[in-house]
Structures are given as C-alpha cells and as structure tokens.
Amino acid sequence: MLATPPDFDVLIVGAGISGIGMAAHMEMHCPTRSYAIVEMRENLGGTWDLFKYPGIRSDSDMHTLGFVFEPWKHEKSIADAPSIMDYLNTIVDERGIREHIRYQHRVIAADWRGDEARWHVTIQMPDGEHKRMTANFVYLGSGYYDYDEPYDPGFDFGEFKGQVIHPQFWPEDLDYAGKKIVVIGSGATAVTIVPSMADKAAHVTMLQRTPTWMFSRPAKDALANFLRKILPEEMAYKITRWKNIKMQDFSFKMARNKPEKVKQGLHKRILKSMGKDYDLSNFTPPYDPWDQRLCLVPDDDLFEAMKSGKASVVTGRIAKFVEGGVELESGEKLDADIIVTATGLKLAVAGKIAVTQEGVPVDFSERFYYKGCMFSNLPNLAVVFGYLNASWTLRADINSDFVCRVLNEMERKGSDIAVPVLPQDHGLEEDDIFDFSSGYIQRGKHIMPKNAVSYPWRLNQEYIADRKIMMTEPVDDGLLSFRKAGANAQLPGEQLEAAE
C-alpha cells in the first residue's frame, strides 16, 4: 500500500438517503475502513430536508424507500418528510455515523491521480475558502437533480401582481389562508401540494398542460401493520418489503405488456372516488401508464379535496399571466393570489462536481455505466442513480453493498485501484438510458452516461434482476481490474478515452 495514506479510505458525497446508506453499509461490512461524509447543506436528509412545501411526503412506500437493514416502524407507509427525517436521524445516531458527517462542505472538484491511487477533492467552505481532502475511493450520493436551480420553463409573469413560488425554495413563513392558488404542474409535487394547501386556502387549482396517470392507495399498509403485531419487527419488515417489491415489479410489467388493462384499472379507481359519471378527461394522459412515473394519491386526498370544492384540476395551455392570475389559450381565466410553479427539477450528473482524471475533464456522457454503479475506465468512483420505476433506495442499497464488496476485494488482493475496463474497440450497442417520456428525463438525457443494451455496461431498471447479479456474482468478473498504484494505472485505451 501507499507510504502516505489518503485522508480517508472513502469520501462519501452527500448526507441524504444514498450517503447515509453507504456509511451504514461500511459500518457493517468494512469496519476497518475510514470514511467521511461531506454535505454541502447545514443538515442531513438531502431532499427530505431541502423541500419545505406543504404536505411533503414520499411517493413510494417506506418499506422499499426505507433501507434493507433498518425496518420502517411507523404506521403509515406513505410517510411525511418529518417522519423520514426521524428515520434517518435514528440511523446516524444508533450506528455511529453522525460523527463522520461534515456539514457545509461543498465539493466543487475532484481529480483522480493514478500514481497516488487517490482522489484530490476540492471543497468550498462557508466562508468561500477552499480546502483539499484526499480519498482512495469516492462515493457520490449527491442525488440526481440540481439543488441550487430548479427547472425554469421560461414563464413571463408580466402583469401578475401576486406571489410566485417554486416548491424547491418554499418560504417557511408563507401565509396562504383564504388565498386563491394556482399550482402549475401535474407531477408528484403538485399532487402533494394541492390537497395539502386546500385545507387553508380559499381554492387551489392544479393547472396542467398534460394529464398524469394517478393511482390511489391507502397511506397505511394493512398487511405490514398486521405482521408487526404478530412477528418480530425485522421479519415483518422483510416480508412486507419483498411483497411491495414484487408488486412494483408486477405493476410496471403489466403496464408495459397490457397498457389498456392498466388504464381501465386506474380509471376505475378514480371513478370509485369521484363517482361513476365523473369526466375522466383531466386524468387521461396521451401516453401509456409508466411511460412516465405514476403519481400516487394516498387516501384519495386529491380527490377528496376536489369533491369538497376546495380544489380543482384544469387542463390547458397558458396564454399569459395577468394581474389577477392566469389566462389560458382557451380564453378561460384562473384567479390567483399565489402561483406555485411545480414545473419540475433540473437533472445534474455527479452533483455538478468538476471531475477530472489526471487533470483531464471527465465527460460522463462519453462513459458507459458499469453495473449501474461505476463508469467505464474511471477508477475508484461509484454513484447512485435510483430506479425510475421503483424506490430510489433499492438501488442505493445494492450499490453500497457492491462497493463494500469491491473495497473488501481490494484489501484481499492488496490493490489500491479498482477500474471497470472497457477497450476503445468495445463494439457495444447503445440503448436508450431512460425509456421514459417525462420532461425532466428528456431535458437531461444529453448529460447522462451511456447505456449498452446488455449487462453489465448499463443502468438497468429491474431491481430483482440487478439485486441477484450485484449480490451473488463475483466482484472480480474479468472486467473490473484490480491494480496497485503506479502499476498500469491506465491502459492505452483508457488514456485515449480520457483525452477525448
């Protein structure tokens, strides 16, 4: 090993679900390895601490959004942000992780140096000063979107005199009691905000350009709560988790194989809530279910708000913003004191960190994913990009477990470097990385890494298959190369790719 060790064996970027999950896996599987978590914000939790809009909750069940190693013990499986934060805080306290977190450490650059077998990481401190950390391995748990800047659809608010708010920067002191509100958007954020604000507001209108497929389910998982009464906590959680994983998988494949049947089922559920004569046009998208992510409506809360007259859904295109609200191309005017632009997120790769390899900028759009975890010819770096058709944490769990296996294999072999080697003449056939039509996905495709049609050079969207491969196949698979510092740190093919 190197004469001068790095500051840490592993530097984890981000103290959200992905980063905390990696730290917990290291505590369990790599207890002799040193690590630190650097978090750019003042608190842990990532998304669940950043967003403050009314009603913020999970849009996946917590038996799969929760970690494999930590049972979800709350009665509600569709959980609000404070409950999720309690869950994360319990984990970092009970597993000795909190002392490893360094807040207000924003990673702005990371350079891989093969002769030292370490990353030189540049961190910006709150006072603007830069400091340097070194780590043998970097694990990016920095999420998938830009924390600093949401998607801007380019609205010109013109004559509008009221307040304009984006959910990513929600003012904590906002008083909307008795106000008329228009929420622009039809995704998970809008569907959460509308019924939550309807309690106090005079009226909330969800203005959508295109409808979204909605599905309703109870916020409480009856089977989970029953099993917790008769079985040990961990066993009950394990059964519920596997049941929900299989249901997610079945539902997604059913939507792809029999879309018309799934459409009928989703509409039937809405009619059960709204009445058999309800006009379904506002809930009939021009695409098939799971061409975009389905929106969850827990306990029919959106439909209940609509039936009470406190909320409504309007489909139309904006002509202009006027003094008292929004005018649509149809001529209809929606009155508003407050406009909420729930228009989506802006994708970001590698936490917007300037990643270089021997000083040469790394263009992730020119690298292939390796097992949905690492990248072609880029040593000692792993990332989490969760599933689009299932809970984010499912991928976070298998990736962090895999990286721990890689670290242990490196230790066993006495190597400093692990790199997925892909020669220049690889001949891989490329695949669409995301077979989803969602706006935020389509807008960000140009920055995303490459995807091959066959494993392992791809980011799969099938957790059950991924889990089996990641957890059972040998780490030393003939593609992941293990080396010592300075000894063939780069192959000729890698040098060519890095220089492109």
N, C-alpha and C positions, 0 to 999 in steps of 0.2 A: 504494500500500500504506500501512498504518498508520504514523504517525510513530514511535510507540513499539512496537517489536516484542514479541510474547509471549516468554516464557522459552524455549519450544520451538515449532517448527512442528507437531510431532506428539508427543503424550504417549501412550505405549503402556502399558496397564494389564495387568500380569501377565507373568512371565518363564517361562511354560510353552511348550508347543508353539506356541500361537497367537501369543503375543507375540514369541517368537524368530523365528517365520516372517515376521511383519510387519517386524521390524527387518532381516532378511536381504533382503527384497524392497526395502526402502528403500535399503539399501546398493547394490543392483544398479540400481534404476530411478529413485530420487530422491536421488542422491548429494549434491546441494546443500542438501537439506532437513535441518534439525536435528531430533533426536528424543532422547527419554529413555524408558527402561523403568522403571516403578515396580513393585516387587514387595513384597508385604506380608510374605513369609516371609524367612528368612535365606539361602535358596539358590534357584537357578533350578530349573526342571523341573516345577513345578506338581504334578500328580497323581503323577508318577513319582518325585518326591522326598518327597511327603507320606506316601504309603502305604508301610508297612514290613512288612506281613504276609508270612508265608512263601510263597515262590514267585511273588510279584507279577510279572506279565508282561502283555504286550499280548494283547488278544483279537481283534486284527486283524493281518494280515500287515504286516511293516515295509516292504514295497515300496509300500504305499499309506498306511501310518501315517507313513512317512518323507516328507520334503519332495520336491517335484518337482525342486528344484535340488541336492539332496545325496544321492548314491547310498548305499544301505544296503549295507555291505560285510561284515557278519557272516554266518557260515554259516547260522545259524538265522534264519528269517524270523518265527517267533513268539518274541519276544525278552523277556528278563527286564528288570526295571527298571534294574539297573546298566548293562546294555548300552545301553539307551535314554538314560540319563544321559550315558554316554560320547559318544554320537552328538550330543546337544545341546551338551555342553561343547566338543566339537571345532568345531562350527559357530560358537559365540560367540567362540571364540579365533581361528579362522582368518579370520573375516570382520570382526574388529574391533568386535564387538558388546558384549563384556563391559564395556568402559569406559563404556558408556551405561546400565548397569543400576544402579539404586539400591535396595538391599535395605532391608527393614523400613520401607518406605514404604506404609502402608495408606491407600488412597483412600477417604474416607468421604462426600465430597460433591463435586458438580461442577455449576456454574451457567453456562449459556450467556448471554452478553451480546452481542446483535447489534450494538449501536453500536460495540463494540470488536472484533467478529468474533473472539472468543476464549472459551475455557472458563476459568473461575476454579475451580481444583481444590483442595480442602482435603484435606490429607494428615496423618494421625496418625503421629507418630514413636514410637519405642520408649519414650521417657520420658513419653508421654501428651500431649506438646505438639503443637499444630497448626501447620502451615506451609502457605503458599499457593504454588501454581505456576499459571502461565498457559500455555495452548497454543491454537493456532489450530484444531487437529483432535485429537480423542480417539479412540483405537482400543482397544476393550475386548477383551482376550484373557484375560479373567478366568474362563473356563470356564463350566460350566453348573450347578454344584452348590455348596452351602454348605460352605465349608472349615471353618467353626467348629462346625457342628452337623449330625450325620447324622440320617437319618430315625429317629424314635422310635416304634415300633409300640405303645408303652404297656404293655410287659410288666411284671407284678408278680412279681419274683423271690422274693418271700415267704420260704420256709424254706430256699432254696438256700444252701449254705454255701461253695460253691466260688468260682472267679473268673469274672467276666463281662467280656467284651472285645468292643469294636466294632472292626472292621478299620480304620476311619479313625483310630483312636487306639491303635495296636498298641504295647504295651510292648516295647522292644527287648531287655530282659533276661528275657523270659518263658521259663521252663523248663517244657516240656511233655513231656519224655521220660518214657515209661511211664505217662502220664496218659490217662484216658478223656475224649474231647472230643465235644461235640455242636455242630455248626455249623448254625445256623438260617438257612435261605435256600437258594435254588436258582439264583441268578444267576451271573454271571461270577466274582464274588469268591469265593463259596462253592465253585464248581467248581475254582477255582485253589487255595484253601486246603486242601481235603480231601486230595487226593493228596500235597500238599507236607508236611502235618503227619503223614501216615500213616507216614512213614519212622521217626520217633522215638516217636510216641505209641503207647500200648497199643492204642487203637482210636479211629477217627474216624467219627462218624455224621453224615451230612448229613440234617437234618430239614427236609422241605419240605411246605408246605401244599398246593402245586400243582406238578406236574412241569413241567420246562422241556424244550423241544426241544434236543437235543445233536447236534453233528456233530463227527466226529473227522477229523483230518488230520495229516500229518507236520509236525513243528516246522521241518524243513528243506525248502526248496523246491528240488527236484532240478533243475528246469529253470534256475532262477536261478543255482545253483552251477555248472551245466554252462556256461551262457552266459558267466559271469565268467571261465572258463578260456580261452575262445576269442575273446571280443570285448573291446573296450575297456570299462572299468568303467561309464562313463556310458551307453553303448549297451546293455549287458546289463541295466542297471537300468531303462532306459526301456522295453525290450521286456517285461521281467517285470512292471513296474508296469502297463502297459497290458493285459497278459494278465490280471492279477488284478482290475483294474477291470472288465473285460468279464465276467469270471467272477462277480464280486459282483453285477453288474447282471443277468446271466442268471439266477443262482440266486434272486435276490429276485423277479424277474418270474415265474419258473417257480412259485415258492411261492404267488404271488398267483393265477396262472392255473390251475395244476394242483396244488392242495394235497395231494390224496390220493396222487398220484405221488411228491411230495417226502416225505411221511410214510413211505411204503414204503421209499424210498431211505435215509432217516435210520435207520429201524428195522433195515434190512438191515445197515447198517454196525455198529450196536450188537451185533446177533446174531453178526456175524463176530468181534467181540471177546469177547463173553460166552458164546457157544455157542448153537446153534440152538434149544435148549429153554428158553432164559432167559425168565423172565416179564417182559414189557416194560411192565407197568403203571406202574412208577416213572418211566418215560421216555415216557409218553403223555399229554401235556397235553390239556386240554379245549378248546384253541384251535388254529388252524392255524399252521404254521411261518411265521415273520416277522410274525405278529400281535404278537409280542414278539421281541426280538432273540434270535437263536440263540446258544447257548453253545458255545464252542469247547473241544474236548478234545484238546490236542496230544499226539501219540504215544500215544493211548489211556491217558494217565496215570491218569485217574479209574477207568477200567475195570480196569486192571492192579492198582490198589490194592484194588478190590473183590474181584477174583479171588484175591488173596493173603490175603484175610480181614482185612486191616488197616483196611478202610473198608466202610461200608455206606450205603445210601440208604433212608430211611423216609419214607413219605408219610402225613401225619396232622395233626390239629389239637391244639394244646396245651390241656390242661385246666388244669394248674397246674404250678408249679415246686416240687419237693420238696427235702428236704435233700440227697439224693444225685443229683439230676438233674431229668429232665422226665417228667411223667406226661401221656399223651395221652388224648384223649376216648375212644379205643378201650379204655382200661384198660392199655395197654402202657406200661412204664416204660423210659426210656433213661437209663442210668447216665452221670454226667458229673462230672468234677473241674473242667472248664473248659467254659463255654458261650461260643461266639462268635456274636454277633448280626450276621450278614451280611444284614441286612434292608433294605439299600438306602440310597440317597442322598436328600438333600432338594434339590430344584431351587431355583436362585436366578437372578434376572434382573439383568444389568448389575452382577454382582459385589456385589450388595446396596448399591451406591452410591446415595446420595440425589441423584438427577439432577433439576435444575430448569432451566427456560427463562425467562429474565428474572425469576427468583425464584419462578416458579410450578412446583410439583411436576409432574414428568412421570410419568404413569401409562402404563407400557409396554403394559398390556393394552388400552389405548384407541388405540394406534398400530398401523398396518399395517407389516409388513415391506416393505422395498423391496429387491428382488433378493437376499433372504436375507442382507442385509449392513447396510443402513441402515434408518431408520424415517421414516414419513410426517411431514413438516413439522418434523423435528428436524435442525438444521444440523450439519455437520462432526462427525458421530459415526458410527462403524461398530462392528460387533460380529461375533464368531464364535460360531455355534452349529452344531456339526458334524453330520454325517449320522447318522441312526439306523440306516440300512441299509447303511452303508459306513464307511470310516475317517474319523475326525474331521479329519485333516489335509487331506483332499481339499478340504473347504470352506475351511479356513484358507488354503490356497494360493490358491484363486481369489478369495477375498475380499481378501486382502492385495495381490494383483496388481491387482484392480479399484480399490482405494483409491489405489494408486500412480498409476494412470491418471487418477483423479479429481484428485489433487494436481497432476499434470502439466498437466491441462486448466485447472485454476485458475490455474496460473502462466502458461500460454499466454494466457489471457483477461485476466490482471491482476486476478482476483477473489479475494476473501477468504472467500467463503461458498459452500458447495455444499449445497443442501437439496432433498430429494425432495418436490415439491409435490403435495399431494392436497387438492382442494377439499372443503368441507363436504358438498356435494351430490354426492359421488362416485358413489353408487349401486352400489358394489362388492358383489358377492355373496360372503359369507364361506364359508370352508371350514374343516374341522377341521384345526387346525395339525399335529396328530400323529395319524395313523391307526394308533396302536399302543396295545395294552391294558396295557402294563407299568405296574406300580403307581406307580413314581416319576414316570412321564409323566402318568398320570391325576391324581395328587395335585397336580401343579404347573401344570396347564393354566390355572387361573384367573389366574395371574400372567403368562402368556405373551402376547406381542404377537398382534395379529390376523393372519389369513391369508386372502387372497382366493383365489377359485378359479382366477384367471388371472394369469399373469406380467405385470408384474414385482412386483405387490404381494403377494408370498408367500415363504415359506420352502419351497423345493422339496426333494424327496427323490430327485432324479435327477441325479447328478453329471455324466454325459456331456452331458445337455442344458444344465445350468447352465454348465458349462465353456465350451461353444460360445458361449452368449449373453454371458457375462461377459467373455470374451476377445476377441470379434470385433465385437459391436455397438457403435455409437458411445456414448461416455460421455455426450455431450450429446444425450440422447434426447428432449428436449422435456418431460420430467418432472423431471429433475434440473436445478434452477435455479442458475445461477452469478451471484453478486452481489458488490458492493463493500460494505464496512462502512458502515452508516448509510443505505444506499440501498435502500429497500424491504426492510429486514431481515426484516420479517414481512408477509405478506399478510393481509388481513382474515380470510380463512378460517382461517389458521394461528393468529391471535390467539384466535379462538373455540375452536379445539381445545385450545390450551394452557391456556385458562382453565377448561376443563370439570373 
